[in-house]
Every structure is written in structure tokens, then in C-alpha cells.
Amino acid sequence: MSISRKPTREKGTEATPAQLLAFVEKGGSVARKADDASVTKVAQHPLKFPSSGLFERLERARAAGPVKLPRNTWILQAIAEKLAREES
């Protein structure tokens, strides 16, 4: 979508109603739809923790690390480490 600059005019001059109407009727372009190829969807899988205290253990382990990581990143790293151990 193209954005046009505000029209400039000389100080002391007023636009006529016909000029204003022409400007309004000029309108703009319609927003383009995004290409389907450029839009990638990420699968989301919400986690549900049992009431056995697993979530609290996860939070303690995450907080004990040298760098505070977002929960999602920490979980993804844990999954990647487990998969790497299983593959070797």
C-alpha cells in the first residue's frame, strides 16, 4: 500500500471544494494479500503439566541456569538434548 505525502500549499491559499473533492476521490490503492509462499505457519503445541510438581521443578531448573532463558527456549533445548542422546 502506497502512502502519499500530505499535499503542500502556499501560505494563505485555501483549497477549493472541487480540489478537496478531487483529492478525496483520488483514494489510494487496495492492500495486497500476502503471498502464500511467504507465509509460514509454526505448529503450536500447548503443554499441560500434571499437578505432580513437574512445572515447579522445571522452573527451578530454568532459574538455576547461568543465563535466564525463556521457558519455550529452555524446553526446546531440553527436547533437543534428549533426542541427541537417543540418536547416539
N, C-alpha and C positions, 0 to 999 in steps of 0.2 A: 504494500500500500504506500503510495507516494504522499508525502506531506509537503504542501506548498507553503511558502513563506507568507507572512502577513503582508498584504499589499501596502506599498509605501505611497504617500501622497504629500503634496506640498502643504506647508502650514497655512491655515486659513482657508483651504479649499475643502469643500464638502462634496461627497459623492451624491449623485442624483439618484432618485428612486429607481430609475431604469438601470443605472450602473450597479446598484446594490442587488437588484433582482437578477441581473445577468451573472453576477458573481455567485449568488446562491444557487442558481440553476445550473451553473457550470459543474457543481458537485465534485466528486472525487471518484477514484477507482474502487472497485469491489475487492475486498480482501481475497487473496488467493488461498486455495486449500493446500495444505502441506502434502508433499509427495509421499505416497505410501511407503516408498523405499527408504525415505529419510527418517521415518518414524519407527523407532524400535521400542518394543514393549518389553518390560522387565517383569518376569514372573514374580509374584509376591506370595509368600507363604508365611502367614502369621503363626507364631509359636504359642502354644498353650502349655504352661508349666503346671505339673501336678502340685498339689499342696504339700508335698513332702519336703519342702525347703530347698528344692533344686535351684530356684530362681535366686534365693538369697546366697547360696553357695557360688553361683555364677557371678553375682555382683561383688562378693568378697574377693574372688579370684581376679576379677577385672580391676578392682580398686588396688589390689596388691601389686599390680604390674608397674614397671618403671615409667611407663607412659600411659596416660589416661586415654583409652580408645573408646570410640562409640560402641555401644552394645552390639550393633549389627556387624561392625568390623571384627570385633572380638569373636563373635560366634562364627563368622565366615572363616577366620583364621583357624579356629579350633576344628572346624569341619575339614578344612584343607589338610591340617596336620594329621588328623585321624585317617583320612583317605590315603595320604602319603605313606603312613605306617602300614596300612593294609596292602598297598601295592608292592611294598618291598619285602 
